Amino acid sequence: MSSQQKTVDYILEQSAAAGSMTAKKMFGEYGLYCDGKVMAFIANDQLFIKPTEAGRAYLGEVTEAEAYPGSKLYFLIDGEGWDDAEWLAGLVRVTADALPMPKPKKAKAK
């Protein structure tokens, strides 16, 4: 089951205070970016945040799950967490701040 666009739109809207939020379709699901850093995934209408020590401290008690079969574990954020925009934006911000900037893509050879 793939994620619905309304789920992606809602999570982007709720986390907008964290920074420049975008989503890109990836393998039939979505990667979420904050200020150019991929920091979460939406798969099967569920939100999976990349695990960081800052995110773990922010969450306190965490639920970890695979975003897809065989993936590493991510922080699974339930729908109740999505409804608190301030809380969700805070989690997104501390997670994005803890992640490195993506490496620049190499120019394609001609």
LOLUMTOR-15161 format. One record per residue (C-alpha): x, y, z. Coordinates in steps of 0.2 Angstrom, whole numbers, always signed. Each point is the difference from the previous one (the first is absolute). Example, Ala and Ser with C-alpha at 12.3 -4.5 7.8 and 13.67 -1.06 7.14 Angstrom:
% LOLUMTOR-15161
<u = +62, v = -22, w = +39>
<u = +6, v = +17, w = -3>
//
This chain:
% LOLUMTOR-15161
<u = +0, v = +0, w = +0>
<u = +7, v = +17, w = -5>
<u = -2, v = +16, w = +10>
<u = -13, v = +12, w = -5>
<u = +4, v = +18, w = -6>
<u = -11, v = +7, w = +14>
<u = +11, v = -8, w = +13>
<u = +16, v = +7, w = -7>
<u = -8, v = +17, w = -2>
<u = -6, v = +0, w = +18>
<u = +17, v = -5, w = +7>
<u = +9, v = +13, w = -10>
<u = -13, v = +14, w = +6>
<u = +2, v = -6, w = +18>
<u = +19, v = +1, w = +0>
<u = +2, v = +16, w = -10>
<u = +6, v = +10, w = +14>
<u = +16, v = -11, w = +0>
<u = +7, v = +7, w = -16>
<u = -2, v = -2, w = -18>
<u = -10, v = -16, w = -2>
<u = -1, v = -10, w = -16>
<u = -5, v = -18, w = -4>
<u = +6, v = -11, w = -15>
<u = -7, v = -16, w = -6>
<u = +12, v = -14, w = +3>
<u = -4, v = -18, w = -5>
<u = -18, v = +3, w = +1>
<u = +0, v = +8, w = +17>
<u = +7, v = +17, w = +5>
<u = +16, v = +7, w = +7>
<u = -2, v = +16, w = +11>
<u = +13, v = +14, w = -1>
<u = +4, v = +14, w = +13>
<u = +11, v = +13, w = -7>
<u = +7, v = -12, w = -13>
<u = +3, v = -14, w = +12>
<u = -10, v = -16, w = -2>
<u = -5, v = -3, w = +18>
<u = -16, v = -11, w = -1>
<u = -10, v = -12, w = -11>
<u = -19, v = -2, w = -2>
<u = -4, v = -18, w = -4>
<u = -17, v = -8, w = +1>
<u = -7, v = +16, w = +7>
<u = +12, v = -1, w = +15>
<u = +13, v = +12, w = +5>
<u = +18, v = -6, w = +2>
<u = +13, v = +12, w = +7>
<u = +19, v = -4, w = -2>
<u = +7, v = -4, w = +17>
<u = +12, v = +12, w = +8>
<u = +5, v = +2, w = +18>
<u = -8, v = +17, w = +0>
<u = -16, v = -7, w = -6>
<u = +0, v = -14, w = +13>
<u = +3, v = +13, w = +13>
<u = -15, v = +11, w = -6>
<u = -11, v = -15, w = -1>
<u = +4, v = -8, w = +16>
<u = -9, v = -17, w = -3>
<u = +2, v = -6, w = -17>
<u = -8, v = -12, w = -11>
<u = +11, v = -7, w = -14>
<u = -5, v = -9, w = -15>
<u = +5, v = -4, w = -18>
<u = -6, v = +12, w = -13>
<u = +0, v = -15, w = -12>
<u = +5, v = -18, w = +1>
<u = +18, v = -2, w = +3>
<u = +3, v = +19, w = +4>
<u = +9, v = +6, w = +15>
<u = -10, v = +6, w = +15>
<u = -8, v = +17, w = +0>
<u = -9, v = +10, w = +13>
<u = -19, v = -4, w = -4>
<u = -10, v = +16, w = +4>
<u = -19, v = -4, w = +2>
<u = -14, v = +11, w = -7>
<u = -3, v = +8, w = +17>
<u = +18, v = +7, w = -1>
<u = -4, v = +7, w = -17>
<u = -15, v = +11, w = +7>
<u = +12, v = +10, w = +11>
<u = +8, v = +11, w = -12>
<u = +12, v = +9, w = +12>
<u = +6, v = -17, w = +7>
<u = +2, v = -8, w = -17>
<u = +9, v = +15, w = -7>
<u = +12, v = -1, w = +15>
<u = +4, v = -18, w = -3>
<u = +3, v = +3, w = -19>
<u = +11, v = +15, w = +5>
<u = +11, v = -10, w = +13>
<u = +1, v = -14, w = -12>
<u = +5, v = +10, w = -15>
<u = +13, v = +10, w = +10>
<u = +8, v = -17, w = +5>
<u = +2, v = -6, w = -17>
<u = +14, v = +4, w = -12>
<u = -3, v = +10, w = -16>
<u = -1, v = -11, w = -15>
<u = +15, v = -2, w = -11>
<u = +0, v = +10, w = -16>
<u = -5, v = -10, w = -15>
<u = +14, v = -3, w = -13>
<u = -3, v = +8, w = -17>
<u = -4, v = -12, w = -13>
<u = +14, v = -4, w = -12>
<u = -4, v = +5, w = -18>
//
